[in-house]
């Protein structure tokens, strides 16, 4: 049974080989690493009802060799391409099918191996970049091929732009080496254009030059166009937004044309040399911007066709303007014409290739890229010459201005000398009056400082007075309420102070008040603590951020210090004690601050009533 199956397989392979012999590319040891497939590509139009099973069953007579005239031009295209590949006398080898047009909308690829569907993938710039089987600017499909294998690859192409199909079969190593070279070339090209554009933009910003502004806009829009043509923009700028591919080319084309007209107008100074050509350039820029807006509403094919035709017309028109100005003897127009020749030829050739009028056997973008490279270099040189001419002109103007300024300076110096002599006496008088004013201001400032001290400091004891205590109590109450921290108030009264006045005299009483005030200031270490004379022999103390226990400790230390304090009046030692009432809480309202003071006062009266020389905290129940 196995021998019979083997003969049947050989027979079927022979029949399939015979049926497709005129369609297949045979791979062997002499096949080059890079094999263009243009002679092995076969074409058939796509029908709406076509599916891969129907296409696979089509006879060879339904396929015709793919030639450029079948897919050239811009328009909606939907067709199938087939390539047959047979391997003989080779080992297992990795192959990559490369499609060198990164702007195809949709590619449905079906891979048949030995007559059976082995793989199916979807690629195109209408789907996210990450879905490609190989992350590459173009489209690439990897597969393996071993000895005596037969592969058939079907590609259904749907696109609304150029359907150019430069398809190449590579060995994997060669493809990746070539891809690195292409990436380096594209990166260098785009990098140079970007550097020129950004450099021109910086010069425009620093010099406020319209010429450099328009040139920067032109170069940057052209740079983005080149990045799109190479597939680099889709890969790196908007890989997850394929919808950008649907309108980016018409938009960039219109922007490039508009900036080209504006830049040409400025660089050739048409405002001074030719008013009709100036109006032509401004009208061209206006039409370009109008096409940019209209193109968003038009069909992609129509919009792109109009834009390509306009690019060709723009190239011819700017070439004509530059030649006319060159023959009139304008130096910059001559350089502009030389640089624009390459751009014009490249734009015309690429445009006619895109529209399907000619076929030069190369990628459609190649003439445009070459012409653009020549044109950008010449335009950069042209701007450098223009900038140098303007710089020299400004230097001459500056030199003339310096000479004139020197004459003005001499005249002004003479006038200043005369004025200096007449104003010297006035300056001396002003200086004297200024000195008098400074003295008066200093005296007034000292008086204000003394007045401020008088309004806040008790003149007898040197501590703060009742007025400042009231203000400080309100402020500390607000802080306690906002930060939810306790505030303590101590009310202190000298015991039997009237007896001291009656026995030793009022001067002795004043001395006792001063000594106690000094001791209170020593005991309060923190800058935020405040001691003030509340009235008569009473002192009030504010302790911010202090609970009742801490306030009691401070009060007790004050009581002991005053009890042990030697107060002498002449040869007499006056015994002295104090009673202290303490109240400490977290302030909850504006009225609560006054309540704390009232509670401390009540605690003070309790201390007096319970025998004096003691510290009593406020207790709500006892109250």
C-alpha positions as CSV (number, residue, x, y, z in Angstrom):
1,X,0.0,0.0,0.0
2,X,2.8,2.4,0.8
3,X,4.5,1.7,-2.6
4,X,1.2,2.5,-4.4
5,X,0.8,5.7,-2.4
6,X,4.3,6.8,-3.3
7,X,3.7,6.2,-7.0
8,X,0.4,8.1,-6.9
9,X,2.2,11.1,-5.2
10,X,4.9,11.1,-7.8
11,X,2.3,11.0,-10.5
12,X,0.3,13.9,-9.0
13,X,3.5,15.9,-8.6
14,X,4.4,15.2,-12.2
15,X,1.0,16.4,-13.4
16,X,1.0,19.5,-11.3
17,X,4.6,20.3,-12.5
18,X,3.5,19.9,-16.1
19,X,0.4,22.0,-15.7
20,X,2.4,24.9,-14.1
21,X,5.7,24.5,-15.8
22,X,5.3,27.7,-17.7
23,X,4.6,29.6,-14.5
24,X,7.2,28.5,-12.0
25,X,10.5,29.8,-10.9
26,X,13.0,27.0,-10.1
27,X,15.3,27.6,-7.2
28,X,18.6,25.7,-7.1
29,X,22.1,26.2,-5.8
30,X,22.9,28.8,-8.6
31,X,19.9,31.0,-7.8
32,X,21.1,34.5,-6.6
33,X,20.3,35.7,-3.1
34,X,18.2,38.5,-4.7
35,X,15.9,37.3,-7.4
36,X,13.5,39.8,-9.0
37,X,10.2,38.1,-9.9
38,X,8.9,40.4,-12.6
39,X,9.2,37.6,-15.2
40,X,7.3,35.1,-13.0
41,X,4.4,37.3,-11.9
42,X,1.0,36.5,-13.4
43,X,-2.1,38.6,-13.2
44,X,-5.9,38.3,-13.3
45,X,-8.6,40.9,-12.4
46,X,-10.4,40.3,-9.1
47,X,-14.2,39.8,-9.0
48,X,-16.3,40.6,-5.9
49,X,-17.3,37.0,-5.6
50,X,-13.8,35.6,-5.9
51,X,-12.3,33.7,-3.0
52,X,-9.1,31.9,-2.7
53,X,-10.5,28.5,-3.5
54,X,-11.9,29.7,-6.8
55,X,-8.6,31.5,-7.7
56,X,-6.6,28.4,-6.8
57,X,-8.7,26.4,-9.3
58,X,-8.3,28.8,-12.2
59,X,-6.5,27.3,-15.2
60,X,-3.3,28.7,-16.5
61,X,-5.1,30.2,-19.4
62,X,-6.9,32.6,-17.0
63,X,-3.6,34.1,-15.9
64,X,-1.5,36.5,-18.0
65,X,2.0,37.7,-17.3
66,X,2.0,40.9,-15.2
67,X,3.2,43.9,-17.2
68,X,3.3,47.6,-16.0
69,X,0.6,48.7,-18.4
70,X,-2.0,46.5,-16.5
71,X,-1.5,48.2,-13.1
72,X,0.0,51.6,-13.9
73,X,-1.8,54.9,-13.1
74,X,-3.7,56.1,-10.0
75,X,-7.1,54.7,-9.3
76,X,-9.0,52.0,-7.4
77,X,-7.4,48.7,-8.3
78,X,-8.4,45.2,-7.3
79,X,-6.5,42.3,-8.8
80,X,-4.8,39.0,-8.1
81,X,-1.1,38.2,-8.6
82,X,0.4,34.7,-8.6
83,X,3.9,33.4,-8.5
84,X,5.0,29.7,-8.5
85,X,8.3,28.7,-6.9
86,X,9.9,25.3,-7.1
87,X,13.0,24.2,-5.3
88,X,15.4,21.5,-6.6
89,X,18.6,20.2,-5.2
90,X,18.7,22.6,-2.3
91,X,18.6,22.2,1.5
92,X,16.2,23.8,3.8
93,X,16.4,27.5,3.3
94,X,14.7,30.6,4.7
95,X,13.2,32.8,2.0
96,X,11.5,36.3,2.1
97,X,9.1,37.6,-0.4
98,X,9.6,41.4,-0.5
99,X,7.1,43.9,-2.0
100,X,8.9,47.2,-2.5
101,X,5.8,49.5,-2.5
102,X,5.0,50.6,1.1
103,X,1.9,52.4,0.1
104,X,-0.4,49.5,-1.0
105,X,-3.7,49.7,0.9
106,X,-4.4,46.0,1.4
107,X,-2.6,42.8,0.5
108,X,-4.2,39.4,1.1
109,X,-1.5,36.8,0.8
110,X,-2.2,33.1,0.5
111,X,0.7,30.6,0.6
112,X,0.1,27.1,-0.9
113,X,2.7,24.4,-0.3
114,X,2.4,21.2,-2.4
115,X,-1.0,22.3,-3.5
116,X,-2.4,22.9,0.1
117,X,-3.0,26.2,1.9
118,X,-0.1,26.6,4.4
119,X,-0.5,30.2,5.5
120,X,-2.6,33.3,5.1
121,X,-1.7,36.8,6.1
122,X,-3.1,40.3,5.6
123,X,-0.8,43.4,5.2
124,X,-1.2,46.9,3.9
125,X,-1.0,50.5,5.1
126,X,-4.8,50.5,5.8
127,X,-4.2,48.2,8.9
128,X,-2.0,48.8,11.9
129,X,1.7,48.5,11.3
130,X,2.2,45.9,14.1
131,X,0.2,43.3,12.1
132,X,2.9,42.8,9.5
133,X,4.7,39.5,9.7
134,X,8.1,41.2,9.5
135,X,8.5,44.7,10.9
136,X,9.8,46.5,7.8
137,X,9.2,49.7,6.0
138,X,8.0,47.7,3.0
139,X,6.0,44.5,3.0
140,X,7.8,41.2,3.5
141,X,6.6,37.6,3.9
142,X,8.9,34.9,5.3
143,X,8.7,31.2,4.5
144,X,11.0,28.2,4.3
145,X,11.7,26.1,1.2
146,X,13.3,22.7,1.1
147,X,14.3,20.3,-1.7
148,X,11.5,19.4,-4.2
149,X,8.9,21.6,-2.7
150,X,6.4,23.5,-4.8
151,X,5.1,26.9,-3.6
152,X,2.3,29.0,-5.0
153,X,1.8,32.5,-3.6
154,X,-1.4,34.4,-4.4
155,X,-1.6,38.1,-3.6
156,X,-4.9,40.0,-3.8
157,X,-4.0,43.7,-4.2
158,X,-6.5,46.4,-3.3
159,X,-5.2,50.0,-3.5
160,X,-6.4,53.4,-4.5
161,X,-3.0,54.9,-5.2
162,X,0.0,53.5,-7.2
163,X,-0.2,49.7,-7.7
164,X,3.5,49.3,-8.5
165,X,4.6,45.8,-7.6
166,X,8.4,45.5,-7.4
167,X,8.4,42.0,-5.9
168,X,11.7,40.3,-5.1
169,X,12.6,36.9,-3.6
170,X,15.4,37.1,-1.1
171,X,17.3,34.7,1.1
172,X,16.7,35.7,4.7
173,X,20.3,36.8,5.5
174,X,20.6,38.8,2.3
175,X,17.2,40.5,2.9
176,X,18.1,41.7,6.4
177,X,21.5,42.9,5.3
178,X,19.8,44.8,2.5
179,X,17.2,46.2,4.9
180,X,19.9,47.5,7.2
181,X,21.5,49.3,4.2
182,X,18.2,50.7,3.1
183,X,17.4,51.9,6.7
184,X,20.8,53.5,6.9
185,X,20.3,55.2,3.5
186,X,16.8,56.4,4.4
187,X,17.8,57.5,7.9
188,X,20.7,59.5,6.5
189,X,18.5,61.1,3.8
190,X,15.7,62.0,6.2
191,X,18.1,63.1,8.9
192,X,19.9,65.5,6.5
193,X,16.6,67.0,5.4
194,X,15.3,67.2,8.9
195,X,18.5,68.9,10.1
196,X,18.3,71.4,7.3
197,X,14.7,72.1,8.0
198,X,15.2,72.6,11.8
199,X,18.3,74.7,11.3
200,X,16.4,76.9,8.9
201,X,13.6,77.1,11.4
202,X,15.9,78.2,14.2
203,X,17.4,80.9,11.9
204,X,13.9,82.0,11.0
205,X,13.0,82.3,14.7
206,X,16.2,84.3,15.6
207,X,16.4,86.5,12.5
208,X,12.6,86.9,11.9
209,X,13.2,86.1,8.2
210,X,10.3,85.1,6.1
211,X,12.6,83.5,3.6
212,X,13.9,81.0,6.2
213,X,10.4,80.5,7.6
214,X,9.0,79.5,4.2
215,X,12.1,77.4,3.4
216,X,11.9,75.6,6.8
217,X,8.2,74.9,6.1
218,X,9.0,73.6,2.6
219,X,11.9,71.4,3.7
220,X,10.0,69.9,6.7
221,X,6.9,69.1,4.7
222,X,9.1,67.6,1.9
223,X,10.9,65.6,4.6
224,X,7.7,64.2,5.9
225,X,6.7,63.4,2.3
226,X,9.9,61.5,1.8
227,X,9.4,59.6,5.1
228,X,5.9,58.6,3.9
229,X,7.2,57.4,0.5
230,X,9.8,55.2,2.2
231,X,7.2,53.9,4.7
232,X,9.2,55.4,7.6
233,X,6.5,57.8,8.8
234,X,3.9,55.1,9.1
235,X,6.3,52.9,11.0
236,X,7.5,55.4,13.5
237,X,5.0,58.3,13.6
238,X,1.5,56.9,13.4
239,X,1.8,53.0,13.4
240,X,-1.5,52.5,15.1
241,X,-3.4,55.1,13.0
242,X,-3.5,53.8,9.5
243,X,-6.3,56.3,8.7
244,X,-3.5,58.9,8.4
245,X,-2.3,57.2,5.2
246,X,-5.6,58.1,3.5
247,X,-5.0,61.9,3.5
248,X,-1.4,62.5,4.4
249,X,0.0,62.5,0.8
250,X,-2.5,65.1,-0.6
251,X,-2.0,67.3,2.5
252,X,1.8,67.2,2.4
253,X,1.8,67.8,-1.4
254,X,-0.3,70.9,-1.1
255,X,1.8,72.2,1.8
256,X,5.0,71.7,-0.1
257,X,3.6,73.6,-3.1
258,X,2.4,76.5,-1.0
259,X,5.7,76.9,0.8
260,X,7.6,76.5,-2.5
261,X,5.7,79.4,-4.0
262,X,6.1,81.6,-0.9
263,X,9.8,80.8,-0.6
264,X,10.4,81.4,-4.3
265,X,8.7,84.8,-4.0
266,X,11.0,85.8,-1.2
267,X,14.3,84.4,-2.4
268,X,14.0,86.0,-5.9
269,X,12.7,89.2,-4.4
270,X,9.8,89.4,-6.8
271,X,8.3,92.2,-4.8
272,X,11.0,94.5,-6.2
273,X,11.6,92.8,-9.6
274,X,8.3,91.6,-11.0
275,X,4.8,92.4,-9.7
276,X,3.0,90.0,-12.1
277,X,5.3,87.1,-11.0
278,X,4.7,88.1,-7.4
279,X,1.0,87.8,-7.9
280,X,1.4,84.4,-9.7
281,X,3.4,83.0,-6.7
282,X,0.9,84.3,-4.1
283,X,-2.0,83.0,-6.2
284,X,-0.2,79.6,-6.4
285,X,0.2,79.5,-2.6
286,X,-3.4,80.4,-2.1
287,X,-4.6,77.7,-4.5
288,X,-2.3,75.2,-2.8
289,X,-3.9,76.0,0.6
290,X,-7.3,75.8,-1.0
291,X,-6.5,72.4,-2.5
292,X,-5.4,71.3,1.0
293,X,-8.9,72.0,2.3
294,X,-10.8,70.7,-0.7
295,X,-8.7,67.5,-0.8
296,X,-10.1,66.4,2.5
297,X,-13.5,66.2,1.0
298,X,-12.5,64.7,-2.4
299,X,-12.0,61.1,-3.3
300,X,-8.4,60.0,-2.5
301,X,-7.6,59.1,-6.2
302,X,-9.0,62.3,-7.5
303,X,-7.3,64.4,-4.9
304,X,-3.9,62.7,-5.4
305,X,-4.2,62.9,-9.2
306,X,-5.0,66.7,-9.0
307,X,-2.1,67.2,-6.6
308,X,0.4,65.4,-8.8
309,X,-0.6,67.4,-11.9
310,X,-0.4,70.6,-9.8
311,X,3.1,69.6,-8.6
312,X,4.2,69.1,-12.3
313,X,2.7,72.5,-13.2
314,X,4.3,74.1,-10.2
315,X,7.7,72.8,-11.1
316,X,7.4,74.1,-14.7
317,X,6.0,77.5,-13.5
318,X,8.7,78.1,-10.9
319,X,11.3,77.0,-13.4
320,X,10.0,79.5,-15.9
321,X,10.0,82.3,-13.3
322,X,13.5,81.6,-12.2
323,X,14.8,81.5,-15.8
324,X,13.2,84.8,-16.6
325,X,14.7,86.4,-13.6
326,X,18.0,84.8,-14.3
327,X,18.1,86.3,-17.8
328,X,17.3,89.6,-16.3
329,X,20.6,89.4,-14.4
330,X,19.4,88.5,-10.9
331,X,22.2,86.5,-9.3
332,X,20.0,84.6,-6.9
333,X,17.6,83.6,-9.6
334,X,20.4,81.9,-11.5
335,X,21.2,79.7,-8.6
336,X,17.5,79.1,-8.0
337,X,17.1,78.0,-11.6
338,X,20.0,75.6,-11.4
339,X,18.7,74.0,-8.2
340,X,15.2,73.8,-9.5
341,X,16.2,71.9,-12.7
342,X,16.7,68.7,-10.7
343,X,13.4,69.2,-8.8
344,X,11.5,69.9,-11.9
345,X,12.8,66.9,-13.8
346,X,12.4,64.6,-10.8
347,X,8.8,65.8,-10.2
348,X,7.9,65.5,-13.9
349,X,9.3,62.0,-14.3
350,X,7.8,60.7,-11.0
351,X,4.5,62.3,-11.7
352,X,4.2,60.8,-15.2
353,X,5.3,57.4,-13.8
354,X,2.6,57.7,-11.1
355,X,0.0,58.6,-13.6
356,X,1.0,55.7,-15.9
357,X,2.2,57.7,-18.9
358,X,5.8,56.3,-18.8
359,X,7.7,53.4,-17.4
360,X,11.4,53.8,-16.7
361,X,11.9,50.4,-14.9
362,X,12.6,52.0,-11.5
363,X,10.6,52.9,-8.4
364,X,8.2,55.8,-9.0
365,X,9.7,57.8,-6.1
366,X,13.4,57.5,-7.3
367,X,13.4,60.5,-9.8
368,X,11.6,62.7,-7.3
369,X,14.0,61.8,-4.4
370,X,17.1,62.4,-6.6
371,X,15.7,65.8,-7.8
372,X,14.7,66.8,-4.3
373,X,18.2,66.0,-3.0
374,X,19.8,68.3,-5.6
375,X,17.2,71.0,-5.1
376,X,17.5,71.1,-1.3
377,X,21.2,71.4,-1.4
378,X,21.2,74.2,-3.9
379,X,18.4,76.0,-2.0
380,X,20.4,75.8,1.2
381,X,23.4,77.2,-0.6
382,X,21.2,79.9,-2.1
383,X,19.9,80.9,1.4
384,X,23.4,81.0,2.7
385,X,24.4,83.4,-0.1
386,X,21.3,85.4,0.6
387,X,22.0,85.5,4.3
388,X,25.6,86.5,3.6
389,X,24.5,89.3,1.3
390,X,22.0,90.6,3.9
391,X,24.7,90.4,6.5
392,X,27.2,92.5,4.5
393,X,24.4,95.0,3.7
394,X,23.6,95.3,7.4
395,X,27.3,95.7,8.2
396,X,27.5,98.6,5.7
397,X,24.4,100.2,7.2
398,X,25.8,99.7,10.7
399,X,29.1,101.4,9.7
400,X,27.3,104.4,8.2
401,X,25.1,104.5,11.3
402,X,28.3,104.4,13.5
403,X,29.8,107.3,11.7
404,X,26.6,109.3,12.0
405,X,26.3,108.3,15.7
406,X,29.9,109.4,16.3
407,X,29.0,112.9,15.0
408,X,25.9,113.0,17.0
409,X,27.9,111.9,20.1
410,X,30.4,114.7,19.7
411,X,27.6,117.3,19.4
412,X,25.8,115.8,22.4
413,X,29.0,115.7,24.5
414,X,29.5,119.4,23.9
415,X,26.0,120.1,24.9
416,X,26.4,117.9,28.0
417,X,29.5,119.8,29.1
418,X,27.6,123.0,28.9
419,X,24.7,121.5,30.7
420,X,27.0,120.0,33.4
421,X,28.4,123.4,34.2
422,X,25.0,124.9,34.6
423,X,23.6,122.0,36.6
424,X,26.5,121.5,39.0
425,X,25.2,124.0,41.5
426,X,21.7,122.6,41.2
427,X,23.0,119.1,42.0
428,X,24.8,120.4,45.1
429,X,21.6,122.1,46.3
430,X,19.7,118.8,45.7
431,X,22.2,116.9,47.6
432,X,21.9,119.2,50.6
433,X,18.2,119.0,50.6
434,X,18.4,115.2,50.2
435,X,20.6,115.0,53.3
436,X,18.2,117.1,55.3
437,X,15.3,114.9,54.2
438,X,17.2,111.7,55.1
439,X,17.8,113.1,58.6
440,X,14.2,114.0,59.0
441,X,13.1,110.5,57.8
442,X,15.5,108.8,60.2
443,X,14.1,110.8,63.1
444,X,10.5,110.1,62.0
445,X,11.3,106.3,61.8
446,X,12.8,106.4,65.4
447,X,9.7,108.2,66.6
448,X,7.5,105.6,64.9
449,X,9.5,102.7,66.5
450,X,9.1,104.3,70.0
451,X,5.4,104.9,69.4
452,X,5.0,101.2,68.4
453,X,6.8,100.1,71.5
454,X,4.6,102.3,73.7
455,X,1.5,100.8,72.2
456,X,2.6,97.2,72.7
457,X,4.9,97.2,75.8
458,X,4.0,98.0,79.4
459,X,6.2,100.9,80.4
460,X,6.7,99.8,84.0
461,X,7.5,96.0,83.6
462,X,8.9,95.9,80.1
463,X,6.6,93.0,79.1
464,X,3.7,93.2,76.6
465,X,0.7,95.1,77.5
466,X,-3.0,94.2,77.6
467,X,-3.7,95.5,74.1
468,X,-1.1,93.2,72.5
469,X,-2.3,90.3,74.7
470,X,-5.9,90.6,73.4
471,X,-4.7,90.6,69.7
472,X,-2.3,87.7,70.3
473,X,-4.9,85.7,72.1
474,X,-7.3,86.0,69.1
475,X,-4.5,85.0,66.6
476,X,-3.4,82.0,68.7
477,X,-7.0,80.9,69.0
478,X,-7.4,80.8,65.2
479,X,-4.2,78.7,64.9
480,X,-5.4,76.3,67.6
481,X,-8.8,76.0,65.9
482,X,-7.2,75.4,62.5
483,X,-4.4,73.0,63.5
484,X,-6.5,71.3,66.3
485,X,-3.7,71.9,68.9
486,X,-4.4,72.9,72.6
487,X,-3.8,76.4,73.8
488,X,-3.2,77.3,77.5
489,X,-3.7,80.5,79.3
490,X,-2.2,81.3,82.8
491,X,-3.6,84.0,85.0
492,X,-1.1,85.1,87.7
493,X,-1.8,87.4,90.6
494,X,0.7,88.6,93.3
495,X,-0.5,87.6,96.7
496,X,-1.2,90.4,99.2
497,X,0.2,93.0,96.9
498,X,-1.8,95.8,98.6
499,X,0.0,95.0,101.8
500,X,3.4,95.6,100.1
501,X,2.2,99.0,98.8
502,X,0.9,99.9,102.2
503,X,3.9,98.7,104.2
504,X,6.9,99.6,101.9
505,X,5.4,102.1,99.6
506,X,4.3,102.1,96.0
507,X,7.9,102.3,94.7
508,X,8.6,99.0,96.4
509,X,5.5,97.6,94.7
510,X,6.7,98.8,91.3
511,X,10.1,97.1,92.0
512,X,8.4,93.9,92.9
513,X,6.4,94.0,89.6
514,X,9.6,94.6,87.6
515,X,11.4,91.7,89.2
516,X,8.5,89.3,88.7
517,X,8.2,90.3,85.1
518,X,11.9,89.6,84.5
519,X,11.6,86.2,86.1
520,X,8.5,85.4,83.9
521,X,10.4,86.2,80.8
522,X,13.3,83.9,81.8
523,X,10.9,81.0,82.5
524,X,9.2,81.2,79.1
525,X,11.7,79.7,76.6
526,X,9.7,79.4,73.4
527,X,9.5,82.4,71.0
528,X,5.7,81.8,70.6
529,X,5.0,82.1,74.4
530,X,3.8,85.5,75.5
531,X,3.8,87.1,79.0
532,X,1.9,90.4,79.4
533,X,0.8,92.6,82.3
534,X,-2.9,92.1,82.5
535,X,-3.6,94.9,84.9
536,X,-2.5,96.1,88.4
537,X,-0.6,93.1,90.0
538,X,-2.0,90.6,87.5
539,X,0.0,89.0,84.6
540,X,-1.5,86.8,81.8
541,X,0.5,84.2,79.9
542,X,-0.3,82.5,76.6
543,X,1.2,79.1,75.9
544,X,0.4,77.9,72.3
545,X,0.4,74.2,71.5
546,X,0.4,73.3,75.2
547,X,-2.0,70.9,77.0
548,X,-3.1,71.2,80.6
549,X,-0.3,69.0,82.0
550,X,2.4,71.0,80.3
551,X,0.7,74.3,81.4
552,X,0.6,73.1,85.0
553,X,4.3,72.2,84.9
554,X,5.2,75.7,83.6
555,X,2.9,77.4,86.2
556,X,4.4,75.4,89.0
557,X,8.0,76.2,87.9
558,X,7.0,79.9,87.9
559,X,5.4,79.7,91.3
560,X,8.5,78.1,92.9
561,X,10.9,80.5,91.1
562,X,9.0,83.5,92.5
563,X,8.7,81.9,96.0
564,X,12.4,81.5,96.1
565,X,13.1,84.9,94.5
566,X,14.9,87.4,96.6
567,X,13.1,90.8,96.3
568,X,14.9,93.5,98.2
569,X,14.0,97.0,98.8
570,X,16.9,98.8,100.3
571,X,18.0,96.7,103.3
572,X,14.6,94.9,103.5
573,X,13.8,91.5,102.0
574,X,10.2,91.4,100.8
575,X,8.6,87.9,100.9
576,X,6.5,87.3,97.8
577,X,4.2,84.6,96.5
578,X,1.9,84.3,93.5
579,X,-1.4,82.4,92.8
580,X,-1.9,81.0,89.3
581,X,-5.0,79.8,87.5
582,X,-4.6,77.5,84.5
583,X,-7.0,76.7,81.6
584,X,-6.0,74.7,78.5
585,X,-8.2,73.4,75.6
586,X,-8.4,73.1,71.8
587,X,-10.2,76.2,70.6
588,X,-13.4,75.3,68.8
589,X,-14.9,78.7,68.0
590,X,-14.2,82.4,68.2
591,X,-16.0,82.7,71.5
592,X,-14.0,79.8,73.0
593,X,-10.9,82.0,73.2
594,X,-12.6,84.4,75.6
595,X,-14.0,81.4,77.5
596,X,-10.4,80.1,78.1
597,X,-9.5,83.5,79.6
598,X,-12.6,83.4,81.8
599,X,-11.8,79.9,82.9
600,X,-8.2,80.8,83.8
601,X,-9.5,83.8,85.8
602,X,-12.0,81.5,87.7
603,X,-9.1,79.1,88.5
604,X,-7.1,82.1,89.8
605,X,-9.9,83.1,92.2
606,X,-10.1,79.5,93.5
607,X,-6.3,79.6,94.1
608,X,-6.7,82.8,96.0
609,X,-9.7,81.5,98.0
610,X,-8.0,78.2,98.8
611,X,-5.0,79.8,100.6
612,X,-2.9,81.5,97.9
613,X,0.7,80.5,96.7
614,X,-0.6,77.7,94.6
615,X,-1.5,76.6,91.0
616,X,-5.1,75.6,90.3
617,X,-6.3,74.2,87.0
618,X,-9.8,75.0,85.8
619,X,-12.2,72.1,86.5
620,X,-15.6,72.3,84.9
621,X,-17.3,70.2,87.7
622,X,-15.8,72.3,90.5
623,X,-16.8,75.4,88.7
